[in-house]
């Protein structure tokens, strides 16, 4: 079953109409802290496995029910076997692969129940566009939103599984040396992060100019670049934490001045007043602190509020 002939076109049109795709749902308070674990790819699965260990803890520990989505991968069986071994060695007894393989499977009621009953859902790497072609406007998509927003399910994703977390999702774009107009192609992602666009393999693949190229056309969004073997943990409405061995780079173009409207496609752009934050591993940034650190710039609090803000539920 393929996308509706106008489906891809509709998705591109909706990128510029925030609120059209996602409609508010019942924002019931979940029984546990809702978290997103957004991984820049190449997370350690062999040695200390810090990020995956923390993911299991966030889900509720070894007794939690964790499900794997491999629909982004071109070799799902290989990926499944790799993660099955890792989570088994981490002591998780109820770890299974979701039967999400194509758009038809995304309509199966049993799959929806499996998603809604999960304590944690992990999305593997691969091709984020392929994953969205499977999920777009399906009951499985709706179930993922309900699991996160209403049940407090911990949702993690690595590489493509990280890129798909944001509503405005980078699908294509070379690692350009300098920001260029229309250097990237974007589409709609899951929308669990609604005020930022995520890029992965960030420092390793020199993707800062690529991310800035995207933001030049969408200065209403934050840019979040996540290094390999590094995760941005978002605690809804509360805090962010960086774990792993790298850093998270946040680009804020809110006060940017640019000549993007005056240059042609693929030309270099002037971008003035862009703010950049480098958040190293081991740091936690909380909105609940009684006294904010003296070295925090004023606008960092505004950035944090946008990152932890819950988006509307897909319904």
C-alpha positions as CSV (number, residue, x, y, z in Angstrom):
1,X,0.0,0.0,0.0
2,X,1.6,3.3,-1.0
3,X,1.0,6.9,0.0
4,X,-2.0,8.7,-1.4
5,X,-0.9,10.3,-4.7
6,X,-1.1,13.7,-3.1
7,X,0.3,12.6,0.3
8,X,3.9,13.7,-0.2
9,X,2.8,17.1,-1.6
10,X,0.4,17.6,1.3
11,X,3.3,16.9,3.8
12,X,5.5,19.5,2.1
13,X,2.7,22.0,2.2
14,X,2.0,21.4,5.9
15,X,5.6,22.2,6.7
16,X,4.8,25.8,6.5
17,X,1.4,25.6,8.3
18,X,2.1,24.8,11.9
19,X,-1.0,23.5,13.6
20,X,-2.6,22.1,10.5
21,X,-1.2,18.6,10.8
22,X,-1.4,18.2,14.5
23,X,-4.5,18.9,16.5
24,X,-4.6,19.3,20.3
25,X,-5.7,16.3,22.2
26,X,-6.5,15.5,25.8
27,X,-3.4,16.5,27.7
28,X,-3.9,14.1,30.7
29,X,-1.0,14.0,33.1
30,X,0.9,10.7,32.6
31,X,1.7,8.5,35.5
32,X,5.5,8.8,34.8
33,X,7.8,11.4,33.4
34,X,7.6,11.5,29.6
35,X,11.0,11.5,28.0
36,X,12.5,11.5,24.6
37,X,16.0,10.1,24.1
38,X,17.3,11.6,20.9
39,X,20.6,9.9,19.9
40,X,23.0,11.2,17.2
41,X,23.7,7.7,15.9
42,X,26.5,5.1,16.5
43,X,25.6,4.7,20.1
44,X,27.9,2.3,22.0
45,X,26.3,-1.2,22.0
46,X,29.4,-3.2,23.0
47,X,31.2,-1.6,26.0
48,X,29.5,0.3,28.8
49,X,26.4,1.0,26.7
50,X,25.7,4.1,28.8
51,X,22.9,5.6,26.6
52,X,21.0,2.3,26.2
53,X,21.4,1.6,29.9
54,X,19.9,5.0,30.7
55,X,17.1,4.4,28.2
56,X,16.2,1.1,30.0
57,X,16.2,3.0,33.3
58,X,13.9,5.7,31.9
59,X,11.5,3.0,30.7
60,X,11.3,1.6,34.2
61,X,14.2,-0.9,34.4
62,X,14.7,-4.5,33.3
63,X,11.0,-5.4,34.0
64,X,9.7,-2.8,31.5
65,X,8.1,-3.6,28.2
66,X,10.3,-2.3,25.4
67,X,9.5,-2.4,21.7
68,X,11.8,-1.9,18.7
69,X,10.8,-0.2,15.4
70,X,13.1,-1.2,12.5
71,X,11.0,0.2,9.7
72,X,13.7,2.8,8.8
73,X,16.3,0.1,8.2
74,X,17.1,-1.6,4.9
75,X,18.2,-4.7,6.9
76,X,15.6,-4.9,9.7
77,X,16.4,-8.5,10.6
78,X,20.1,-7.7,11.1
79,X,19.3,-4.6,13.2
80,X,16.7,-6.5,15.2
81,X,19.2,-9.3,16.1
82,X,21.8,-6.7,17.1
83,X,19.5,-4.8,19.5
84,X,17.9,-8.0,20.8
85,X,21.3,-9.2,22.0
86,X,22.1,-5.8,23.6
87,X,18.8,-5.4,25.5
88,X,18.9,-9.1,26.6
89,X,22.4,-8.5,28.0
90,X,21.0,-5.4,29.8
91,X,18.5,-7.7,31.5
92,X,15.3,-6.7,29.7
93,X,13.0,-9.7,29.6
94,X,10.2,-8.2,27.5
95,X,11.9,-6.8,24.5
96,X,10.2,-7.4,21.1
97,X,10.2,-6.1,17.6
98,X,7.0,-4.2,16.6
99,X,5.4,-5.8,13.5
100,X,5.6,-2.5,11.6
101,X,6.9,-3.2,8.2
102,X,4.7,-1.3,5.7
103,X,1.7,1.0,5.7
104,X,-0.7,-1.9,5.8
105,X,0.8,-3.1,9.1
106,X,0.4,0.4,10.6
107,X,-3.3,-0.1,10.5
108,X,-3.4,-3.4,12.4
109,X,-5.2,-3.0,15.8
110,X,-2.9,-5.5,17.6
111,X,0.1,-3.3,16.6
112,X,-1.7,-0.2,18.0
113,X,-2.3,-2.0,21.3
114,X,1.4,-3.1,21.5
115,X,2.4,0.5,21.1
116,X,0.0,1.8,23.7
117,X,1.0,-0.9,26.3
118,X,4.8,-0.3,25.9
119,X,6.9,1.4,28.5
120,X,9.5,2.2,26.0
121,X,9.8,2.4,22.2
122,X,13.1,2.6,20.4
123,X,13.5,3.6,16.7
124,X,16.6,2.4,14.9
125,X,18.6,4.1,12.2
126,X,18.2,3.9,8.4
127,X,16.2,6.2,6.3
128,X,13.8,8.6,8.1
129,X,11.8,9.2,4.9
130,X,11.2,5.5,4.7
131,X,9.9,5.4,8.3
132,X,7.6,8.3,7.7
133,X,6.2,6.7,4.5
134,X,5.2,3.8,6.7
135,X,3.7,5.9,9.6
136,X,2.3,8.9,7.9
137,X,-1.4,9.5,8.8
138,X,-1.9,6.0,10.2
139,X,-3.3,4.6,13.5
140,X,0.3,3.6,14.5
141,X,1.3,7.2,14.2
142,X,-1.6,8.3,16.4
143,X,-0.7,5.5,18.9
144,X,2.9,6.7,19.2
145,X,1.6,10.2,20.2
146,X,-0.9,8.8,22.7
147,X,1.8,6.5,24.2
148,X,4.1,9.4,24.8
149,X,1.7,12.2,25.7
150,X,-0.9,10.3,27.7
151,X,1.0,7.2,29.1
152,X,4.5,8.7,29.6
153,X,6.1,6.1,27.3
154,X,9.8,6.8,26.9
155,X,10.6,7.1,23.2
156,X,14.1,6.8,21.9
157,X,15.6,7.0,18.5
158,X,19.1,6.9,16.9
159,X,20.3,8.4,13.7
160,X,17.2,8.3,11.4
161,X,15.2,7.5,14.5
162,X,16.4,10.8,16.0
163,X,15.8,12.9,12.9
164,X,12.2,11.7,12.7
165,X,11.5,13.0,16.2
166,X,11.1,16.6,15.0
167,X,8.1,17.9,13.1
168,X,10.3,19.7,10.5
169,X,12.6,16.8,9.5
170,X,15.8,17.0,7.3
171,X,15.6,14.2,4.7
172,X,18.4,15.1,2.3
173,X,21.4,17.4,2.2
174,X,25.2,17.2,1.8
175,X,27.5,18.4,4.5
176,X,28.2,21.8,2.8
177,X,31.2,23.9,3.8
178,X,29.2,27.0,4.3
179,X,25.4,27.7,4.7
180,X,23.7,27.8,1.3
181,X,20.2,28.5,0.4
182,X,18.1,25.3,-0.2
183,X,21.0,23.0,0.6
184,X,18.6,20.6,2.4
185,X,15.3,18.9,1.7
186,X,12.8,18.7,4.5
187,X,9.6,16.9,5.2
188,X,7.3,16.3,8.1
189,X,8.4,13.9,10.9
190,X,6.7,12.5,14.0
191,X,6.3,15.9,15.6
192,X,7.2,14.8,19.1
193,X,9.6,17.8,19.1
194,X,7.7,20.7,17.5
195,X,9.9,23.8,17.9
196,X,13.2,22.4,16.7
197,X,14.7,20.5,13.8
198,X,17.1,17.7,14.6
199,X,20.3,16.8,12.8
200,X,22.4,13.7,13.7
201,X,26.1,12.5,13.3
202,X,26.6,16.2,13.9
203,X,30.3,16.9,14.7
204,X,31.5,13.8,13.0
205,X,30.0,14.7,9.6
206,X,30.6,18.5,10.0
207,X,26.9,19.3,9.7
208,X,26.7,22.8,11.3
209,X,26.5,24.6,7.9
210,X,23.8,22.1,6.8
211,X,21.7,22.8,9.9
212,X,22.2,26.6,9.5
213,X,21.1,26.3,5.8
214,X,17.9,24.7,7.0
215,X,17.3,27.4,9.7
216,X,17.8,30.2,7.2
217,X,14.5,29.3,5.7
218,X,12.9,28.4,9.0
219,X,14.1,31.0,11.6
220,X,11.1,30.2,13.7
221,X,12.7,26.9,14.7
222,X,15.7,25.9,16.8
223,X,18.4,23.7,15.4
224,X,19.6,20.8,17.4
225,X,22.8,18.9,16.3
226,X,23.6,15.7,18.2
227,X,27.0,14.1,18.0
228,X,27.5,10.3,17.6
229,X,27.2,8.2,20.8
230,X,25.5,11.1,22.4
231,X,21.9,11.6,23.4
232,X,19.7,14.6,24.1
233,X,17.3,13.6,26.8
234,X,14.2,15.7,26.9
235,X,12.0,15.6,30.1
236,X,8.7,17.1,29.0
237,X,8.1,20.5,30.7
238,X,11.1,20.1,33.0
239,X,14.7,19.7,31.7
240,X,17.2,18.4,29.2
241,X,20.2,16.3,29.9
242,X,23.1,15.3,27.6
243,X,24.6,11.9,28.0
244,X,27.2,9.9,26.1
245,X,30.6,11.0,24.9
246,X,30.0,14.1,22.7
247,X,27.9,17.2,22.8
248,X,24.7,18.7,21.6
249,X,24.8,22.0,19.6
250,X,21.7,24.2,19.7
251,X,21.4,27.0,17.2
252,X,18.9,29.8,17.9
253,X,18.1,31.9,14.8
254,X,15.3,33.9,16.5
255,X,17.2,37.2,16.3
256,X,18.9,36.4,13.0
257,X,19.2,38.8,10.1
258,X,19.8,37.2,6.7
259,X,19.8,38.0,3.0
260,X,18.2,34.6,2.3
261,X,15.4,36.2,0.3
262,X,17.9,38.0,-2.0
263,X,20.1,35.1,-3.1
264,X,19.5,32.3,-5.5
265,X,19.3,28.6,-4.7
266,X,22.7,27.1,-3.7
267,X,24.3,30.5,-3.2
268,X,26.0,31.4,0.1
269,X,24.0,33.4,2.6
270,X,24.7,36.1,5.1
271,X,23.5,35.1,8.6
272,X,23.9,37.7,11.4
273,X,23.0,37.5,15.0
274,X,22.7,33.7,15.2
275,X,23.1,32.3,18.8
276,X,24.9,29.0,19.3
277,X,25.0,26.9,22.5
278,X,27.4,23.9,22.9
279,X,26.0,21.6,25.6
280,X,28.6,18.9,26.6
281,X,27.9,15.4,27.9
282,X,27.2,15.2,31.6
283,X,25.3,18.5,31.8
284,X,21.7,18.9,32.9
285,X,19.7,22.1,32.3
286,X,16.6,22.3,34.4
287,X,13.8,24.9,34.4
288,X,13.0,23.8,38.0
289,X,16.2,25.1,39.6
290,X,15.4,27.7,42.3
291,X,18.5,29.7,41.4
292,X,19.7,29.5,37.8
293,X,23.5,29.4,37.3
294,X,25.0,32.8,37.0
295,X,26.8,32.0,33.8
296,X,23.6,31.2,31.9
297,X,22.8,33.7,29.2
298,X,19.3,35.2,29.4
299,X,18.0,33.5,26.3
300,X,19.1,30.0,27.3
301,X,16.0,29.7,29.5
302,X,13.8,30.6,26.5
303,X,15.6,27.9,24.4
304,X,15.0,25.3,27.1
305,X,11.4,26.1,27.4
306,X,11.0,25.6,23.7
307,X,12.8,22.2,23.7
308,X,10.8,20.8,26.6
309,X,7.5,22.2,25.5
310,X,5.0,19.4,24.6
311,X,3.5,19.5,21.2
312,X,-0.1,18.7,20.4
313,X,-1.2,15.1,20.1
314,X,-1.7,13.6,16.7
315,X,-5.3,12.5,16.4
